[in-house]
């Protein structure tokens, strides 16, 4: 059973990596073109207004988590599960939420945008276009959450690869249109991005209806499921609100104090981070349903092993990809962009360190969601996370530089990481100290040691090309070498060896045939 699950995770991860590589190449190019053609101010406007709409995802984010959790849980029960009933209940709930979001967005969102946001006077009309289109797309995303959740719960990751190819190709076409259009480039860009998202959502909808017979709307609302989902979502809203406060709320506060230029810098930093973090999120997306299904089947020890290995592998993977970027950020951004906005380098470095910390926390969050015991967890962890926004506001009000917003977010996330372990231990008996010793502190040690040689190369070699090459090679060797020998125990190393040998043997057999 475990071997079959490991193979499924590996296969799904591989499919998602192929998707990510394709998207990364096109995404880096399109981001460069869009920033150049829109300009720093308009790019910042799109980033912060789109982010402001994302603040309404506090409900949608909780519902997405609930959908994936309850569907995976019912699937994990096997024949005892009732996927069809809970899916139809989810459809009703999401239609209701989409209506609420439309009302709140039009009443409060438009008012806040036009009275509190800091834009050039001649760009408010364009900002309102961006807001309305983003709100429309977000409503569609809310309605589509049950279908998207079903795709992940059933582990059909190949569909993500195909849909992402479509997404990347059309975004490449947008670059050409933006270059040639005689109309307002920001408005045209917002319209085309909304069009792409609408088509993508339709594709997800029809794919799920065709592939999963359980995922069809029956018109019946199950009160018991509705009550359970409502309780789960209600407490999860605290965590979702905290996540928005850390990401989009900070973006809005930065705009209020420093204007759209700083938003552009933060937007560029997160464009790069999203490409790096995508590789890890792909692995975790393939792993998460198995964590929930193991819990549903009562296989607690298997779930813990998966959490330990998943957290460790996720962190080391992101470290391997990110270390050259952290060290050579000025060079990489300078080659990629024609003009690098101020603060982009420091924003990117702090964002990467925060993302690495998040990779350790994500399997813990999924484990808590699998248990369904989220009330006390969200009160503690969500409450701590919510402190990010007032801390950032106060510090910036006192005259601090923009990068202090990122530093504060990292510090709060560091505290929350250990709070998650503690609450998971209280709820389901998770081995907190074993996780801290064998995962958290061990990967921090690996990070510190792995940085020594690449940093020395960066400081001692003057020729740019050879320096960058040396930093990349030394980073790869250091993270893989120290990660393998210091990051894993004997059983883990044996498992890795067996998988590598198995892959090599299959390749040799194919060549002989």
Protein Blocks (a to p, Z undefined) as FASTA:
>chain_A
ZZmmmmmmmmmmmmmmmmmmmmmmmmmmmmmmmmmmnommlmmmmmmmmmmmmmmmmmmm
mmmmmmmmmmmmmmmnommpcfklmmmmmmmmmmmmmmmmmmmmmmmmmmmmmmmpccdf
klmmmmmmmmmmmmmmmmmmmmmmmmmmmmmmnopaklmmmmmmmmmmmmmmmmmmmmmp
mbdfklmmmmmmmmmmmmmmmmmmmmmmmmmmklccehiacfklmmmmmmmmmmmmmmmm
mmmmmmmmmmmmmmmmnojmlmmmmmmmmmmmmmmmmmmmmmmmmmmmmmmmmmmnopam
lmmmmmmmmmmmmmmmmmmmmmmmmmmmmmmmmmmpmbdcehklmmmmmmmmmmmmmmmm
mmmmmmmmmnopamlmmmmmmmmmmmmmmmmmmmmmnopafklmmmmmmmmmmmmmmmmm
mmmmmmnopafklmmmmmmmmmmmmmmmmmmmmmmmmmmpmblklmmmmmmmmmmmmmmm
mmmmmmpcfklmmmmmmmmmmmmmmmmmmmmZZ
